[in-house]
């Protein structure tokens, strides 16, 4: 609950080293709205428990109360056995009046009630004209409607393929050409049987990009996202590495607890590469 409702950047913001989780939970002051949300956390599971308990009770009753227990209760079965409301006859006719309410079980009365409700609803919608056919409808003028020519699927495939090629061509405009890659290799980027010390200057806090424009991109992005010290450190390592020309691939892991701002660093890097017009 503390991780959800208490602002924090590290575990020490949630509780002190000498505190227990219970103590930290009870000392934190939750707002009335937060208390309401916490109270409803188990509502779904409580409903599921009640449903399962009711299903178990029905299953148990079906095994213990007789043949028709799946749709009739013991009380309704006893009513069927009750002959007080049934007419008795002699030579002159019925001895007592027939009592329909006492004779029919409650389930049949409930079905009759549902049928009556359905009939009442149908009467209401009939009276307001929902079931009546519409009259005096003016014909629709379709002369002003201009229908486009039907395009076959083969032509649609050509249109989609052309649009896809335009998008790919625009995306590849800012990618380095193969000639520049070969020039880098000839300049010494492809080492064979040599021990090369990889420059690690990009992890230095005082590192500055060789081009002023790239350093401006880095500073502006840090300012726009209001990165804290740890976020800025992670962002600058990747951004500084991207400004170098001849350097090995950076393999970096962003660690940390949930909510420490790793996604913010990734968003900042996406914006940084967008400013450089590079894919990420």
Secondary structure, DSSP 8 states (H G I E B T S, - for coil): -HHHHS--SSHHHHS-TT--HHHHHHHS---HHHHHHHHTTTHHHHHHHHHHHHHHHHHHHHHHS-TTTTT--HHHHHHHH--TTS--EETTEESS---HHHHS-HHHHHHHHHHHHHHHHHHHHHHTTTTS---S------TT--------HHHHHHHHHHHHHHHHHHHGGGS--HHHHHHHIIIIIS-SS-------GGGSTT---SSHHHHHHHHHHHHHHT--HHHHHHHHHHHHHHH-SS-----------TTSSHHHHHHHHHHHHHHTT---
